[in-house]
Amino acid sequence: MLSRLARRLPFYYGWLVVAVVFVTMAIGVNARTAFSLFYPPILAEFGWDRAVTAGAFSFGFLVSAFLSPLFGRMMDARGPRTVTLLGIAATTAGLMLASWSGKPWHLYATLGALVGAGSVCLGYSCQALFLPAWFVRRRGLAMSVAFSGVGIGSIVLLPLLQWTIERWGWRTACMALGLFTLVLLVPLALLLRRRPEDLGLQPDGDTGTASAAAAARQAYVVDAAWVAVEWTLARAVRTTRYWWLALGYATGLFAWYLVQVHQTKYLVEVGFTPYEAAWALGWVSFAGVPGQIALGQLSDRIGREIVWTIGASGFVATYAALLVLPAYPSMALLVVMVLVQGALGYGLSSVFGAIPAEIFEGRHYGAIFGTLMLAALGGAAAGPWLAGLLHDRTGSYVSAFWIAIGASVVSVIAIWFAAPGKVRAVAGRVARR
């Protein structure tokens, strides 16, 4: 049935895949982001140290990092349906079991390990394993539209979740979010395929022959010798490009998730209400929707490295605004922080999958990308944990915010050294050539 539909609507089936990923990420990624809303009531209920409590979030990333190579190989072997269904099962189980938590290790096992591992299957890492195969000319635009589902999900789910927490408690909110994830995402996962060729289609919805499509893709090749290599994991890890990517992703996600976990608590401490802090968290991702789409389309014209630089600069501006907020706790400055974090910082996601795909595209890409996520998720785990530890010891987030600014700068430098634009050109560069 899907094959017949795909042959009748070759262009639109690729965008149907984008729509499925959009909804999947709207729920899956925000199931993990919701920890920022659970964090204050959990602290209030149990009185645990911040580092211990935030460590559950970081532990989830460490588990995810350990499992990422396995997910990558599973994607190569079984495709996105299997990986996505596994993610739905883990996320649902983690959220629902978390409602019975009474000790720190309960949080580490549920909101940490299960939700963390599940949300990786539903989020940026695993969706970026197969979505680039569906597009070449519009790769940046397609991925940014799909990933912008996180923003829509944030502005709808997070305030509703905060309302549920305020009215019925964080345990009921966990149970409700788990059931919602299960019911909505399972039918959508059945529509996914690893690549358009599985349905007799071509990338970008092209209707020509496979040989014509292959010839057209050669127009994007800048370094023919590099592209001619069949990149396996063993070959990739022996290149400097691989390690520059690992460094760029680790430091980029360090800055991203440090602020995401601690932002709500920090804003309350500097004088904003819990609802204002919750709406700020939601509006950050909502502001990322037009920002991601615009930057994704821009990356198809000017290159991935420049857009990564713009995104990392957004996080530098975010931390600068947070450092100033205690002295000037105004709504105007809060809005500025939300805009630069969402519209610019979250633009990193628009090229998150495109950069490594253009360097190591091939049959073994899943395994390569999965191991890159070891570094990326390690950075994502280190950010929240380090910020909580520094706050416990110093009573302030100032040093953690300055470290995050430095990490953003390092991330930009590393991506320029990885140089995806020197392997494959984007559509805008091909047109100029």
HELIX and SHEET records of a PDB file:
HELIX    1   1 LEU A    2  ARG A    8  1                                   7    
HELIX    2   2 PRO A   10  THR A   33  1                                  24    
HELIX    3   3 PHE A   35  PHE A   46  1                                  12    
HELIX    4   4 ARG A   50  ARG A   78  1                                  29    
HELIX    5   5 PRO A   80  ALA A   98  1                                  19    
HELIX    6   6 PRO A  104  LEU A  107  1                                   4    
HELIX    7   7 TYR A  108  LEU A  114  3                                   7    
HELIX    8   8 VAL A  115  LEU A  122  1                                   8    
HELIX    9   9 TYR A  124  PHE A  130  1                                   7    
HELIX   10  10 LEU A  131  TRP A  134  5                                   4    
HELIX   11  11 ARG A  139  PHE A  147  1                                   9    
HELIX   12  12 GLY A  149  TRP A  168  1                                  20    
HELIX   13  13 TRP A  170  ALA A  189  1                                  20    
HELIX   14  14 PRO A  196  LEU A  199  5                                   4    
HELIX   15  15 PRO A  203  GLY A  205  5                                   3    
HELIX   16  16 ALA A  210  ARG A  217  1                                   8    
HELIX   17  17 GLN A  218  TYR A  220  5                                   3    
HELIX   18  18 ALA A  224  ALA A  228  1                                   5    
HELIX   19  19 LEU A  233  ALA A  236  1                                   4    
HELIX   20  20 THR A  240  GLU A  269  1                                  30    
HELIX   21  21 PRO A  274  ILE A  302  1                                  29    
HELIX   22  22 ARG A  304  VAL A  324  1                                  21    
HELIX   23  23 MET A  331  LEU A  339  1                                   9    
HELIX   24  24 VAL A  340  LEU A  344  3                                   5    
HELIX   25  25 GLY A  345  LEU A  348  5                                   4    
HELIX   26  26 SER A  349  PHE A  352  1                                   4    
HELIX   27  27 ALA A  354  PHE A  360  1                                   7    
HELIX   28  28 TYR A  365  THR A  394  1                                  30    
HELIX   29  29 VAL A  398  ALA A  418  1                                  21    
HELIX   30  30 PRO A  420  LYS A  422  5                                   3    
HELIX   31  31 ALA A  427  ARG A  432  1                                   6    
END                                                                             
